[in-house]
Amino acid sequence: MLFAILTAQAAPTRITAPQSLNGTHVYFHEVLTRAFAAVGHEVEIEGIADPARPRMKKMLKSGELTIMWLIQSPQNDQDFVSVDFPLVDGLASRRILLIRPQDQARFDGIKSLEDLRRSGLVAGMGPDWVDLALWHANSLPTNTPVSDPRRLYDMLRVGNRGVDYIPRAAMGILADASVNPGLVPEQRLLLRYEREGRFYLSPQAADLRPALEKGLRILRDNGTLTRLKEKHFGSISRTLQLDRRLVLSLRDDEKLN
């Protein structure tokens, strides 16, 4: 068991976790390292190049990945070992729309969720995104045209491919835009629902949960977690002017997956 190894050995314990092309993994890797260090355990994180989300989840279930950070959902709670600790203060469930800059005018007249429904604007998503069920529950048009969600960016950039925007987490959209030339964050809207991002462990690594939860509580109580959030996400909130955006609240059924 990983925790027994971690406890008994002086050498670092190897943990595998996703490593994204846009760099959003850095915060989570640092939190993991510091949380385990706070309870006296040294870990060595091996970043696994970020594959498509369905593949990542299969890897987590099989144990090829030790840990992932995901939006909380009943399905994730069922499939994996949930670490019950909020990681990003709601930023994971705040959605900004990634669009083509020439399309901003199409979004300028939207003042309500009903306006977005009636606009005919279609969200492009991956087939297993948590957002897909939320968009359906709120009667917002969606399109899941490709099995590899990373191709959505190309489809959006080209236009006329049945994708008008891609909803992205506020904490990652600037990084997404930086590696996808020709796409930018929409300027006015913020779509919000009440879910939190958290760590999920592989079932094979369930014994790591007590130490990780204890370490995370220590980071929260001594202020380290607040400092890490400001370090990694503070400029994002200011650049996107999250506090000045028009908030559209999404209905979030507890049964959504």
N, C-alpha and C positions, 0 to 999 in steps of 0.2 A: 504494500500500500504506500502511496506517495507520502502521506504524512509521517508514517513510520520511518521511511527513508530520510525524509527531511529532518526529523527529530534526531535520528541516530548518527547522521554523518556530518562531518565538518565541511565537506566539499559542497558546493552549491548544487541544489536540486534543479534539474532541467524541467522547464515548463514550456509547452508550445502554445502560441497564441497568434492570432491574425496580425499581419503587418500590411497596412494599406499603402497604395501608391501615393495617396495624397497626404500622408503623414498624420492623419487623425489618430493613429494608434499610439502615438508617443505618450500622450497623457495617460492612457490606460496602462501602458507598460510601466510608466514611472510610479503610478499608484500601486500596482501590483508589487513592484520591487520594494517600495517603502513600507507597504502594509505588512509584508512578511518580515522585513527587517525589524519592524516595530515590536514583533513578538519573538525576535531572536533567531530568525531563520533566513538563510541566504538562498536566493533562487537565481537561476540563470534563465532568462527568457529567450527562447528561439523563435524568431518571427517567421511565420509561414506566409509566403506571398499570397495576398488576398485574392482567393478565387471567387467565383460567383457564389452568392449567398446559399443556394441549395447545397452546393458542394461543401461549403464550410460547415453547415449544420450536420451533414452526414459524417464529416470528419470529427466533429465534436461528439456525436453519438457513439462513434466507433472507438474513440479514444485517441485518434491521430492528433486531434487538438485537445489540449488540457482545458482551455478556458476561452470564452468569448464574451464580448459585451453586446447585449441585445436589448431591445425594448421589451419590457415585461409583457407577457401575454399568457393566457391559460395554456396554449399549446407548448410554448417554451417551458413553462413550469412543469408540464407533464413529461416532456422529452428529456430535460436536462436537470441539473441540480442548481437551484436558484440560490444565489447569495443575496440575502435580503438586506440590501443596503443601497440607497440612492447614490448615483455617481456624479450626476451633472446638473442637479437642481432644475430639472424640467427641460433643459436645453435639447435633450434627445427627442422630446415630443413637441417641440416648436418647429413648425415647417415654414420654410421660405421656398418660393417657387423658382426653379432654374429655368430661364427662358432665353430666347434670342433677343438681343437688344432692340432690334427693329420691331419687336412685338409688344413693347411696353405699353403702347397706346391701347392695345386690346384689353389690358388689365386695369387701365386708369379709371374706367367707369364702374368698376366693381366695388360696391359698398356693403354687400351682405353675402352670406352664403347662398341665398337664393339667386342673387345676381350671377354668382359663379356657376350655379347649376344651369341657368338659362343662357349663359354665354356661348355654350357649345364648345368651350375649351376643354380639351381632353388631356388627362394626366397619363403620362407614361410611367409604368412601374414594372418591377420584376414580379414574377408569378407568385412568390411566397412572401412578399413584403407585408409587414403588419399594416402598413398604410392602405393596402388594397382593400381589406375588409372594412376599414374605417371609411374610405371613400365610397364604397358600395352602401354602407349603412347610412351615409348622408346623401345618397342619390347623386353623387358627382361622377361624371363620365370618366371612364378609365380605358386604357389599352395596355395589354401585356403582349406585345408582338413578338418578343424574342425570348429564347430560353436563357441567354446570357444577358443579364440586365445592363452590363457595361456597354452593350451596343446601343442602348437607348440614347446615350449622349450623341452618337453619330446621327441617329434618326432625327433627334430634335434639331441638331445643327443644320441638317439638310433641309428640313421643312417638308410639308406636303407628304408626311409619312404617318399621319394619324396620331402624332404626339405634339402637343402644344406647350407642355411644361412638364417638369419632373419635380415633384415635391422632395425636398432634401432637409435633413436636420440642420437647424440653425448653426450648430457647432461645427458642421463640416462643409457647408455650402461654399464658403470662400475658397477652401482647398479644392473642392470639386471644380469651381470655375477656373482656378489657376491652371489646372491640368487639362481643361477642355476649352481651348480658344474658341471664341465665337459664341459663348454662352455666359450669361451674367445672372446675378440674383435679381429677381423682380423687386421694385423699389418701395412698394406701399403696404403689402399685405403680410400678415402672419397668421397662419392656420395653427390652431392650438387644440390639443387634447391632453387629458390627464393620465399620462403613463410616464414611467420613469425608466431610465436606462440602468441596467444592473449587470453584474457578472453572472455568467452561467458556467458551471463546471461540467465536464464530461462525467457521466455516471461512474466511470472507472476512477475518477479523481475526487469522489464525494468526500473522502476523508480530509481534504484540504479545507473544507468549508469552515469549521470552527476557528482555525488559526487565521484564515483570511478575514472572517467577520470581526474577530477580535482586533486584528491589526487595523482594519478600516475604522473601527470605532476610536481607536487610539489616534489615528490621523485626524479624524473629525474633532476630537476633544482638544488636541494640542494645537489646532489651527493649521496644520500642514495641508490638509485637504483644501481649505479655503485658498491658501496661497498657490497651490497647484492649479486650481480652477482659474484664478486670476492670471497666472502665468500663461496658461494655454488658451483660455477662452475670453479673457477680459477685453482684449482688443476687438474680438469678433463681435461681441454685443454692442460695442461702441460704433464700429464700422457699419454694421447693419442697422443701427439705430432701432434696436428692438423695442425700446420703450416708446417710440413715436409711431409705430406701425398700427394700421387698422387690424384689430384682432377679430378673426372669424373662428368661433368655437365650434369644434366638431363633436357630434354626439358619439359617445364611446360606450357601446354595449359591453357589459362585463363578459359576455359569451364570445366576443370577437376573438379570433385567433391571430 
